[in-house]
């Protein structure tokens, strides 16, 4: 049975005390114990309660990479009864504005390095208080001053910015240390997190994940892999961003609940920095995705790390290739256990048990998780037949924030979530994903939705129409290819790409651009992406 009728803070109270002296999070050579996390998050909670107008249920946006301030801010905000809004540090000003306004966030914690984009739009949102942190704010005094100065003045990595209501992270913690945090009564079915996703339609929506959803999924995952975990001694690499639901639930709830040590890596694309962060740690677990595995196994420094204690590798976010799995096992000695999930399921639905991995599948459903595969009429299909995968369980979201119609499209009255993914349930109980959501593009594990790209591109005055599809890419799994019709022949691919960079996160910017005289359309004028995909396949086959 799951012990899931608790809030996240109730879940972590006992582990924080039991493992007080254990290392909790390490980043850039600095380590915080669970006692440190407990103390600092209580200070931040008191600051929020005593020095802001925030009340339980209000939303607070966190826009940081994997740095020590993230878990402190997260736990502190939850202790104050606030709802977390995870915000991608790579977002453009337009994307930040949409998310802040849609969520109704009243406060924000942001890293100085990336604060300039938020500063451009903050006065067009409901945000009343911005807490700005510098990268080394939780390091010892001398190291903090040197690192922060180097980042700002030598490396020039902090663009100029200003917020009307701004306080520094260190000022906030100092203010919070002047009194005691007051516990807040929250119900397990209250919203803990608004995690933004395009879902199956491409419209950015906040999945309402409750404390019950997140704690349930944490319990489910721990039960599923319990034979490979060692409470109080495990050390996990944390290269995936904590603002992504996969790493969020794993490192901030699941592993924290068993006293595990997470090695935070701010920029996993910088492979030397990953190797440097892991050197000296005998990691027991690694949660990553296919593109990261591919890059790491080819790095000489990574191959020289000590994997003698490694017992588990979890793979998610995108399909795991046979080549990546084989090479990873060759270097680390561990077979990656591929799993499957969605933002709407907190996120894990199924995973390969570490002691019974079946390559090519995403494993078996987690405890208390029901799966069914349906046909176009909604009728359940027998094992072995492909159809749309539906999920029911305690990890399924409450719905989409302020979008009842969008919720009703994917979530029925009996609690079944339609995933939009085509899957096969095998006779042996293992799940195999046949295809992803119809038009979604997955770039290095990030969901990219064609509707958003097309909408932005079509705002360029010379663009008549555009369509985006995903094409195979050795580096990122998939890349965005844009087909565009323009009215000005002087507008070339670089002009379009530069326009995209101003309005889209980097991984959404089209890697390939093809100009056309016209795009294929249905009889009602709808652009037919499937014909573009077919055309692309034929071109690849003919090459």
N, C-alpha and C positions, 0 to 999 in steps of 0.2 A: 504493500500500500504506500501511496505517496503521502509525505508529511508536508502538504502544500497549502494549507489554509493559514498562511502567515504572510505578513508583508516582508519585503526585502530586508528592511532594517531589523525586524524581529528575527529573521533567518540568520542574520550575520552577527547579532549581539553576542551570542555564546561563542562562536568561533573567534571573534576578535579578542575575547578574554582568554579563551583556552590557548590560543596560539600567539598571545601578546608579544612574546619575545622572538617570534619567527620573522624572517624576512618576508615581506608582503609584495612589494614592488621595487624593482631596480630600473633606473634609467640614467644613461650618461654617467655611469660610475657612482651614482648616489642611490642608496637603499633606504627605504622606509619600512619599519617593522609594522606589524598589525597594531601594536600599541601606538605608534606614531600616527597611523591612519585614523585610529579611533579618536585620538586627541585632536588632531588637526581638523578632521571633519566635524567634530563637535564645535570647534571654534568657528568654523565657517557657518554652521547651522545657526549658532547664536548671533553672528553678524547679520544673517538674513532675517532672523526673527526680530532683532533689536534695532537695526539701523536701516531697514527698508520697509516699504509698505506691502510687501508680499505676504499673502496669507495662504494656508494650505489649499492645494488645488490649482494655484497659479502656475504658469509655465515658465521655465527658465531654460534658455538655450545654452548649450555647451559647444563651443567651437574651438577644439584643440586636437592636435595629433596625440600620439601615445607618449605623454609626459606624466610626471608624478602628480601634477595638479589635477589631472582628469579624475582619478578615483577619489581624491579628497573632495573635489567639488561635487562629484556625483553623490557620494554618501552624505555629505553635508546638506545638499539640497533635499535629498530624500528624508533626512532626519527632520528637516523643517516642513515636511509635508508637501513639497513642490513636485510638479510633474516635469520630467526631463524631456527636452527636445534636442536630440542629437543633430548637430549641424556639421556637414562636411567642411573641413578647412579649405578645400579646393574650390568651394563655391564662388561664383561671380557675385557682384553686387545684386544683380537681378534675381538670382536664385536665392540669395540670403533674404532679400526683401519678401519674396513670396512665402518662404517658410516661416519667417517671423510673423508676418501678417496672418497667414493661415492659422498658425498655432495660437496667436494672441499672446506670444511671449512677452512678459513684463520685465525680464532681466536677462542678462547675457554674460557669460564668462568666455573671454576670447584671448588667444595668444597674440602678443603684440606683433609678431612677424606677419600675421595674416589679418590684422584688424582694419587695414585701410579700406577693404571692400565693404565691410559692415558699416564703417564710419560714413561712407557715401550715402547710405540709405537709412540710417538709424532714425532720423527725424521723420521719416515717412512710415514709421512703425509705432507700436504701442510700448516699446521697450523704454522703461523709466530709469534703469540702472545698469551700467556696464562695468564689469570687473575685468581689468586688463592685467594679464600676467606675462612675465618675461620667462624665457625658457628655463633659467636656472634658479627660479625663485625659491625652490625648496632644497637647494644645496647649502652647504656650510657657508658662512659669511664671505671669506676670502675667495673661495671658488665661485660663489654666486656673482660677486662683483666682476671678477675677471671674465667669466663666461658671458655674462650679460653685456658687458662692454665690448667684448670681441664680436659678438653677434651683431650688435647695433652699430658700432663705429668702424671696426676693421672689415668685417664681411659685408657690411651695408645690407643686412637682411631684414631691417625693420623700416618699411616705408613710413613717411609722415602720416599721422592721423590724429583726429581729435573727436571726442564724444562729449555732448552737452553734460551728461551726468556720468562722470567717470571716476573710478576709484581704483587704486592699484591692488593687486592680489595681497601683497604684504600688509597694506593698510587695512584691508578687510579682515585678515586673520588677526592682526593686532587688536582691532576693535572687538572682534569676537572673543578674544582671550580675556576681556575685562568682565565677563560674566559667564553664567551657566546656560547651556542649551536646555530648552524645555521640551521634553518628549511630546510628540503630537500623535493623537489617536488617528490611525488610518485603517480603513477596512481592506482586507485582501483583494476585494473586487473593485477597489478604486484604481484609477489609471495611474500607472507609475511612469510610463514612457510613451511619448508620441514619436514613433519611428517612421520617417517618411519614405514612401515607396511609390512607384508608378503603378503597382498592382498589375492587373491584366489589361488596363486601358491606356496607360501612358500618362494619365493626369496625376500630378504629384499629390499624394494623399497621406495623411498621418494615420498610421495603424495604431489604434488604441490598445496598448498592451498593459494589462493590469498586473498588480503584484502577484495575484494568483496565477496568471498566465506564465510569468517569468519564473517564479519559484517552482511551479509545476514542471516546466521544461528543464530547469536545473536538476530537479529530483529525477526526472525521467532519464536524462543523459547520464547522471551519476550511477543510477541503477544499471543502465545498459552496459557501462564500461567498468563497473565496480571492481572486477577482478584485476584490473591493470593499474589501479590508483593506490597510492600510499599516502594516507592522511598525514599532514604535517611535514612531509619530506619531499614531496614532488616539486620539481622545478620546470616550469613551462616557458618556452619561447613565446613571445607575444608580438609577432610582426604585423598581424592584421589589425586594422584600425579599430579602436574601442568604440568609435561612433557608429560602427557597423554592427548590426544585431548579433552576428555570429560570434565575434570576439567579445562583445559587450556581455552577453550572458555567460560565456565560458570563463573569461578572466575576472569579471567584476562581481559575479554572483557564484557560479559553480565552483571554480578553483578557490576563490576566497573562502567559501564555506567549509573547505577541508584543509585550510591553512597552507595552501600551496603558494609557491613563490613564482611570480610572473616577471619575466625580463622584458620590459617595454622597449620597443624599437620605433622611434618616431618616423623614420623614413625607410620602409622596406625596399624601396627601389634602389637605394644606395647599398649595394651588396657588401662592399667593404665595411660599412657601418654596422651591418647585420652581424658579420663575422666578428668584428671588434666587440660588439655587445655581448655575444655568446661566449667569447674566449674566456676561459677561466671558470665557466659554469658547466657542470656536468648535468646537462638538461635531461629530464626524464620524459618530456612530452613536447610536441610541436604541433601547432594548429596552423595550417596554411592552405594554399590553393595551387593549382597546377602551374601557373606561370612562375610563381615564386620557387616552387620545387625545381623547375627547369633551370632557372637562373642560378640557384644555389649549388646544385650538383656539378655545375660546370666551373665553379670557382675553386681554385686551388686552396685558398685559405679555409673555406668551409670544409673541404674534404679532410683537412688536417685536424678538425675539432674532435674533442673526446665524446664519442657516442656510446660509451660503455654502459651508461645507466639508462639509455633511451629505451622506453617500453611502448610508447604509443605515438603515432602520427595521425592526426585527423585532417581529412581533406574535404573542403566544401567550397561553395561560392561559384564553382564552374566545374565542368566535366573534367575528370582526371584521366589523362591519356595513359595508354599502356606503357609508352616510352618513359614518361615521367615517373610512373610507379616503379618500373624496373630499375631505373637509375637511382631513385631515392633509396630503395632497398639495398642496392649495391653499395652505396656510400654509408648509409646509417645502420644497415642491418635490419631495418624495420619496414614492414609492409604498410603502406598508407591505408587507413580505413576511411573509405569514401562514404559521405553521408548526403542527406538531402533535406532541404528546409526552405522556408520562406520567411520574409519579415512578418507576415500575418500569422505565423505559427511559432513565434518567439525564440528561435527560428526552427529548431530541429524537429523533423518528422520521422526520419529513419536514419540508421547508420549501420555500417558493417561492424559487428562485434569484433574486437581486436583479435580474438582467438578463433574466429570463424569467418575470415574475410573471403568474399566472393567477388573477384575482379569483374568489372563491367556492370556491377549493380551498385545501388546506394544502400544496400543492407536491408535490415528488417525493421519494422516499425518499433518505436520506443514503447515502453510499458504504458498501458491505458490509452494507446493511440489506435484509432480505427481507420482503415483505408478501404476505399472502394474505387473501382474504375467504371465509368459510365459511358454510354454511347450518346449520340447526338440528341436522342429523345429523353435522356436522363435515366435510362434503365441500366441497372448493374450488369456488368459483363463478367463472364467466368474467367478463372485464372488462365493466363496465357494470351488473352486477347487485349490489344491496345485500345485505350480510350482515355478520356479525361480523368485525371486523378482527383479524388475528393478526400478530405481529411476531417476527422472529428476527434477531439480530445481536449484536455484541460488547457493545452497551450494555444488553442485557437483564439485569436484576437476578439475583443469585444465588438469591433467594427471600425469603420473609418471615421475619423474626427469630423463631425459636422457634415457628414455626407451619407445620409440614410439611403439614398437611391443607389449610390455606388456600393454600399454595404449589402443591400438586398440583391445586387447582381451576383455576388460571390458567396453569400452566407445565407443559408436557408433557416427556417424556423426550428429545424431539428439539430442545428449546430454543425451541419456539414459545410465545409469550405471548399468551393470549386477552385482548384489551383490554376487552371488554364494550361497545365502541362500534360502532355501525352505520355502515358506510362503503361507498363505491363506488370501485373502482380503474378509472379511465378508460382508454380505449384508448391515449391519449397518455402514460400513465405517471403522470399527476397523480392525487392522492388527494383525495377529497371526503368529508367527514364528514356523514352524514345525520342522525344523532341521537346524543346522549350516552348514557352509561350509564343504564339504565332509570329509576332514581329519583333519581340524583344531582342536586343543585341547585348551580349555579355562581354565587356572589355576588361580583361584582367580581374574578373570576378565582380565588377560593378555593372549593375543593370543600366542600360542606355535605351531610351525610348524614342523611336523615330518621330513620333508626333511633336515632341519638344524641339528636336533639331530642325525639322521642317518649318515649324512655326517661327523660329528665330531666323533661319536663312531667308524665309520669304519676307522678312521685314527689311531686307536690303532693297533699296529702290530699283536696282537693276534686275532683280530676280522675279521671274514670272511664276514659276512653280518649281517645286523640289520634292524629292523622295529619298529617304535614307533606308539602307538595308545593312545587314551584317555580312561580312565576308570573312573567310578563313584567314587567320594571321598567325604566323609562327611565334611571334613575340608575345601577343596578348590573347591568344585563343581566337578572338574575333576582333575585327576592326570595323569602323563605320565607313561605308562608301555612300557618297552622296551623288545623286543624279540631279542635274539642275538645268533649267531653261532660263536664259537671260535675254534681256532686250538690248544690251550694250555689249558688243563684241570685244570691247576693251577690258571688260571685267574677266579676269582670269582666275585660276584656282587659288592663287595666293591671296587675292583680294577677298574671296569668299572665306578662306580659312582664317584670315586676320579678323574678319567680321565675327566669325564664330568664336574666336579666342576672347573677344571682348565680352561675350554674353554667355559662354558655356564653359563648364569645367573642362580641363584639358583632355580627359579621357573621352569626352563626348564630341570633341572636334573631329570632323571627318579626316581620316587618313588618306582616303582616295576620293577624288572628285572627277566626275565625268560630265561633260556638257552635251546636251541633246537638243534637237530641234523641237521634240515633243516627248511626252511621257505617256505610256500606255494607260488607258482609262476604261472603266466599265461604261455601260450604256447610260448610266446616270451621272457620269463624269467623275467617278471616284478613281483616283490613281491606284493602279494595280501593282502593288509591291511584289506580289508573287510572280508576275511576269518578269520583273527586273531581276528577281532572284534566279529564275530559270535561265534568263539570258546570261547571267553571270556564270552559272554552272556550265553552260554550253561553251562560253568563252574560255573557261579554265580547262575544260576537257579538250578543246581544240588546240590549246597552246602547247 
